Amino acid sequence: MRFALLAKDKTGALQTRLDNRDAHLAYVAETGVVEIAGPLLDADGQMCGSLIILDVPDLAAAEAWAAADPYAKAGLFGDVTLSAWKKVIG
């Protein structure tokens, strides 16, 4: 089952994102459940959040993945939403 994780960074948290980016990307690669992902950008082109499509068995697995993400552990996000998602195009 696919889930869309939409996470918005706390205001002024770009350095936290940069400091934890390598660990986050390693986690994405190691877990093998991310179908597609990338940062959200603000008006200046700076990273300010994440959009991640997870392919996991259920909502509990998506929540567990999100909680274990190094970005989440570092307190980067101010708001996180997990929603079931259906791929239609692509």
Secondary structure, 3 states (H helix, E strand, C coil): CEEEEEEEECCCCHHHHHHHHHHHHHHHHHHCCEEEEEEEECCCCCEEEEEEEEECCCHHHHHHHHHHCHHHHCCCEEEEEEEECCCCCC
